[in-house]
Structures are given as structure tokens and as C-alpha cells.
């Protein structure tokens, strides 16, 4: 989940590496929740897989790392849990509710309204359990294929440049086959040899840098190359 700016100092400097290790080495790209969020998952463990369609929400899963005791400074493995967005929000729901109540109480006290606040104990409550789908969902990825009206104004040159992360087979060719969380092909008859690495590919410059064995390790290179094109565009427009 996004880190609030006021809490950045509470995370260790190597937090991105710690989070990546928990999500992709220990959890193998799958949510580790086994009921921590209050839901009962089929088979005992949440089936959500990173960058695949969530079976309950229908959105693309972005695996996160949750602190079970809500303390960012505590990065022990027993306190960290790889979780999808739904499980992470439910795990933190009670903590966020208490924090919000304390914040509102502090604001009211600062405004001289101490007598208006009842002295009640704040306890964790779970959000409503979302209903499981009873019919097949349209994958979120299909929404990006719908036709959209052309913009009225001429798009900026940067809009014509795309910088993506391409999954690669062991022989270096791009992989577009459905795969499991470990990078192995879902369909043995597809001819896919599995995903071995990830490379940053620019529609203008071609492959950028060396391939990485994890997608999360290729993301900084994607951001840096995109910023390079934006800086070049800004210097031309001046």
C-alpha cells in the first residue's frame, strides 16, 4: 500500500529490498493471508496472484507487504505478510479506524471541544465481507481494449512513447503466455518455455539496460528511462 509521507522515516532504508524478498522469494508472488484479514479463503490461503485478476474483486492484483502489528519499524519476517490489496486493507481496517478516531479527538480537543467527546473504548471492527462472484467476471484487462474517442487536441510527443517491462523466455524472446506465480506456463501445450527474466523495452529506443530476474528489479529502470524522455521533452519545449 502507498506509504504516507509523514511515515517515510519509520521504514528502514532497505525496505524495498525487504518487501520484494517477502513478496517474491518467500511468498512466490501469491498472497500469504490464511485468515489474517477475517475472511475464510478456499483451500485455507488467499488465491490472489501478483499481476493476475483477483478472484473476488476482478481487479489486477498488486502484491503488497503488510505489518501485522502495524509498526513499520518492525521488519521481522514473522511480522511481515505478503498480501493482496483486499487482504491488506482488511488487516489494517481496525488500525486505521482507531487512528482516525484519535486524530479527530485530538483536533476536537485542540478546538476546545473536550466535553463533546464521549469516553468510549476504541476496538477493532472488521469491514463487511465482500460477496464472492456467482458468475464469471469480465477481466479488467479487457476494459483497456474498448475503443475510446480520439482526443480533440494534438497529444504531446511523450504520449507516443511507451516504456514497458517485457517478460522474456530463456532464449530472450518475449513471453505473452499465461503463467503461474513462479513463471511457469499454465498450458503445457502452448509451447511456452517459462519466464526467465524481465527487460525494459522502449517503443523509441528498444531494449534498455540488462534483463533482471525479477520484475520488481526492472521497475526502477522503467521509471528512470521514462523520466529521461520527459526531461528531453521539457528541454525541447523551452
ChimeraX attribute file (.defattr): number of C-alpha atoms within 10 A of each C-alpha:
attribute: neighborCount
match mode: 1-to-1
recipient: residues
	/A:1	13
	/A:2	5
	/A:3	9
	/A:4	8
	/A:5	7
	/A:6	7
	/A:7	9
	/A:8	11
	/A:9	11
	/A:10	11
	/A:11	15
	/A:12	13
	/A:13	10
	/A:14	8
	/A:15	13
	/A:16	13
	/A:17	11
	/A:18	16
	/A:19	19
	/A:20	21
	/A:21	16
	/A:22	21
	/A:23	23
	/A:24	19
	/A:25	12
	/A:26	14
	/A:27	19
	/A:28	18
	/A:29	26
	/A:30	26
	/A:31	26
	/A:32	26
	/A:33	23
	/A:34	18
	/A:35	14
	/A:36	16
	/A:37	21
	/A:38	15
	/A:39	17
	/A:40	14
	/A:41	13
	/A:42	9
	/A:43	8
	/A:44	12
	/A:45	16
	/A:46	22
	/A:47	18
	/A:48	27
	/A:49	24
	/A:50	22
	/A:51	14
	/A:52	21
	/A:53	19
	/A:54	21
	/A:55	18
	/A:56	15
	/A:57	17
	/A:58	16
	/A:59	17
	/A:60	19
	/A:61	21
	/A:62	20
	/A:63	27
	/A:64	21
	/A:65	23
	/A:66	25
	/A:67	21
	/A:68	16
	/A:69	12
	/A:70	14
	/A:71	12
	/A:72	19
	/A:73	12
	/A:74	16
	/A:75	16
	/A:76	9
	/A:77	11
	/A:78	9
	/A:79	15
	/A:80	21
	/A:81	22
	/A:82	26
	/A:83	33
	/A:84	27
	/A:85	22
	/A:86	17
	/A:87	24
	/A:88	23
	/A:89	16
	/A:90	20
	/A:91	24
	/A:92	18
	/A:93	17
	/A:94	17
	/A:95	17
	/A:96	15
	/A:97	16
	/A:98	16
	/A:99	13
	/A:100	12
	/A:101	13
	/A:102	13
	/A:103	12
	/A:104	13
	/A:105	17
	/A:106	14
	/A:107	13
	/A:108	15
	/A:109	14
	/A:110	10
	/A:111	9
	/A:112	10
	/A:113	12
	/A:114	13
	/A:115	9
	/A:116	10
	/A:117	11
	/A:118	8
	/A:119	7
	/A:120	6
	/A:121	6
	/A:122	13
	/A:123	9
	/A:124	12
	/A:125	12
	/A:126	14
	/A:127	13
	/A:128	8
	/A:129	11
	/A:130	10
	/A:131	8
	/A:132	9
	/A:133	11
	/A:134	7
	/A:135	6
	/A:136	8
	/A:137	13
	/A:138	11
	/A:139	15
	/A:140	15
	/A:141	13
	/A:142	8
	/A:143	9
	/A:144	9
	/A:145	8
	/A:146	7
	/A:147	7
	/A:148	7
	/A:149	5
	/A:150	8
	/A:151	7
	/A:152	6
	/A:153	6
	/A:154	7
	/A:155	10
	/A:156	9
	/A:157	10
	/A:158	13
	/A:159	7
	/A:160	9
	/A:161	14
	/A:162	14
	/A:163	20
	/A:164	17
	/A:165	19
	/A:166	21
	/A:167	25
	/A:168	21
	/A:169	18
	/A:170	14
	/A:171	9
	/A:172	14
	/A:173	11
	/A:174	15
	/A:175	20
	/A:176	12
	/A:177	18
	/A:178	15
	/A:179	16
	/A:180	18
	/A:181	18
	/A:182	16
	/A:183	18
	/A:184	16
	/A:185	19
	/A:186	14
	/A:187	12
	/A:188	10
	/A:189	7
	/A:190	10
	/A:191	9
	/A:192	18
	/A:193	16
	/A:194	21
	/A:195	26
	/A:196	19
	/A:197	21
	/A:198	24
	/A:199	26
	/A:200	24
	/A:201	20
	/A:202	18
	/A:203	11
	/A:204	11
	/A:205	11
	/A:206	10
	/A:207	16
	/A:208	15
	/A:209	13
	/A:210	12
	/A:211	21
	/A:212	18
	/A:213	15
	/A:214	17
	/A:215	18
	/A:216	16
	/A:217	16
	/A:218	21
	/A:219	16
	/A:220	12
	/A:221	20
	/A:222	21
	/A:223	13
	/A:224	11
	/A:225	18
	/A:226	17
	/A:227	12
	/A:228	12
	/A:229	17
	/A:230	14
	/A:231	11
	/A:232	11
	/A:233	14
	/A:234	11
	/A:235	9
	/A:236	8
	/A:237	6
	/A:238	5
